[in-house]
Amino acid sequence: MAYTEIAQIKGDPQKYRLSSQIKKYSLRDVGFVESESGKFQLERALDPSSPYNQGFKFKMTVDSELKKFKMATTTANGIREVDVHQGKDVETHLEQLNYILDNLIEREIIEKC
C-alpha cells in the first residue's frame, strides 16, 4: 500500500486526509512510534476486551514530512488487509475502529474528506 494524501479503510466509503493542524507531538501523544527513518506508525487491536487477542488490527503510518499517510485494517499478523465490515463480530470491530478514528479526528491528526 502506497502513501497517499487521501486514504480510506477497506469496505468503508468514508475517506480521510491528514489534518492541516497535525503535529509530531500529537502523533506521539496518541501512541504513534517514530521509526529510524522518521515515519510515525500506529497499531491498535480491534478487540475491545483485550489488546493482546489475536484478531484484526488497525494500522496507520504517516510519512516523515507529515504530508502523506496510509491506513488499513489487517489480520493479526499485519500482513493481509481485511474488510472488518464483513464476517463475525462486525459491530464490535466497527465500534472499536470508529473509536480509534474519532480519537484521531479529535486530536487533529486526520479529518474526513
C-alpha positions as a Python dict, from the first residue, in 0.01 Angstrom:
ca = {
    (1, 'M'): (0, 0, 0),
    (2, 'A'): (145, 334, -107),
    (3, 'Y'): (141, 660, 84),
    (4, 'T'): (-135, 894, -33),
    (5, 'E'): (-288, 1225, 65),
    (6, 'I'): (-636, 1067, 90),
    (7, 'A'): (-698, 718, 231),
    (8, 'Q'): (-988, 500, 332),
    (9, 'I'): (-1045, 176, 518),
    (10, 'K'): (-1133, -122, 301),
    (11, 'G'): (-1513, -158, 282),
    (12, 'D'): (-1581, 192, 420),
    (13, 'P'): (-1697, 471, 184),
    (14, 'Q'): (-1561, 743, 417),
    (15, 'K'): (-1232, 898, 307),
    (16, 'Y'): (-977, 1068, 531),
    (17, 'R'): (-683, 1304, 489),
    (18, 'L'): (-420, 1432, 729),
    (19, 'S'): (-526, 1739, 922),
    (20, 'S'): (-355, 2066, 837),
    (21, 'Q'): (-304, 2102, 1216),
    (22, 'I'): (-107, 1776, 1255),
    (23, 'K'): (195, 1793, 1485),
    (24, 'K'): (461, 1539, 1574),
    (25, 'Y'): (388, 1565, 1944),
    (26, 'S'): (18, 1494, 1877),
    (27, 'L'): (117, 1174, 1699),
    (28, 'R'): (330, 1067, 1995),
    (29, 'D'): (51, 1156, 2240),
    (30, 'V'): (-192, 907, 2081),
    (31, 'G'): (65, 628, 2062),
    (32, 'F'): (246, 663, 1730),
    (33, 'V'): (603, 538, 1738),
    (34, 'E'): (869, 714, 1532),
    (35, 'S'): (1087, 484, 1325),
    (36, 'E'): (1455, 540, 1246),
    (37, 'S'): (1356, 679, 906),
    (38, 'G'): (1126, 936, 1070),
    (39, 'K'): (794, 771, 984),
    (40, 'F'): (525, 753, 1251),
    (41, 'Q'): (348, 418, 1298),
    (42, 'L'): (40, 324, 1498),
    (43, 'E'): (-103, -25, 1554),
    (44, 'R'): (-416, -91, 1757),
    (45, 'A'): (-610, -413, 1814),
    (46, 'L'): (-978, -406, 1720),
    (47, 'D'): (-1075, -637, 2007),
    (48, 'P'): (-1205, -411, 2287),
    (49, 'S'): (-1187, -685, 2551),
    (50, 'S'): (-812, -737, 2518),
    (51, 'P'): (-542, -566, 2313),
    (52, 'Y'): (-349, -894, 2313),
    (53, 'N'): (-609, -1119, 2149),
    (54, 'Q'): (-537, -1245, 1800),
    (55, 'G'): (-781, -1056, 1580),
    (56, 'F'): (-793, -764, 1345),
    (57, 'K'): (-568, -461, 1377),
    (58, 'F'): (-586, -100, 1268),
    (59, 'K'): (-255, 20, 1124),
    (60, 'M'): (-162, 371, 1021),
    (61, 'T'): (169, 514, 906),
    (62, 'V'): (247, 884, 846),
    (63, 'D'): (549, 984, 640),
    (64, 'S'): (829, 1186, 799),
    (65, 'E'): (714, 1510, 633),
    (66, 'L'): (358, 1472, 772),
    (67, 'K'): (215, 1511, 421),
    (68, 'K'): (111, 1158, 320),
    (69, 'F'): (-10, 851, 504),
    (70, 'K'): (-161, 508, 474),
    (71, 'M'): (-406, 324, 693),
    (72, 'A'): (-569, -17, 688),
    (73, 'T'): (-737, -286, 890),
    (74, 'T'): (-531, -604, 880),
    (75, 'T'): (-514, -959, 1007),
    (76, 'A'): (-347, -1018, 1343),
    (77, 'N'): (-4, -1062, 1184),
    (78, 'G'): (-48, -734, 994),
    (79, 'I'): (26, -881, 653),
    (80, 'R'): (-313, -901, 481),
    (81, 'E'): (-564, -617, 456),
    (82, 'V'): (-918, -716, 559),
    (83, 'D'): (-1268, -570, 545),
    (84, 'V'): (-1397, -552, 904),
    (85, 'H'): (-1742, -462, 770),
    (86, 'Q'): (-1794, -832, 693),
    (87, 'G'): (-1765, -1152, 893),
    (88, 'K'): (-1835, -1224, 1256),
    (89, 'D'): (-1827, -964, 1536),
    (90, 'V'): (-1876, -682, 1285),
    (91, 'E'): (-2039, -449, 1538),
    (92, 'T'): (-1763, -500, 1793),
    (93, 'H'): (-1483, -438, 1542),
    (94, 'L'): (-1656, -134, 1392),
    (95, 'E'): (-1721, 16, 1733),
    (96, 'Q'): (-1352, -11, 1823),
    (97, 'L'): (-1240, 114, 1479),
    (98, 'N'): (-1472, 414, 1499),
    (99, 'Y'): (-1343, 492, 1849),
    (100, 'I'): (-985, 496, 1718),
    (101, 'L'): (-1073, 708, 1414),
    (102, 'D'): (-1278, 953, 1624),
    (103, 'N'): (-983, 993, 1860),
    (104, 'L'): (-752, 1068, 1565),
    (105, 'I'): (-1001, 1326, 1436),
    (106, 'E'): (-1041, 1483, 1781),
    (107, 'R'): (-662, 1513, 1818),
    (108, 'E'): (-641, 1684, 1475),
    (109, 'I'): (-437, 1408, 1314),
    (110, 'I'): (-687, 1317, 1043),
    (111, 'E'): (-1007, 1470, 911),
    (112, 'K'): (-1293, 1348, 699),
    (113, 'C'): (-1295, 1444, 331),
}
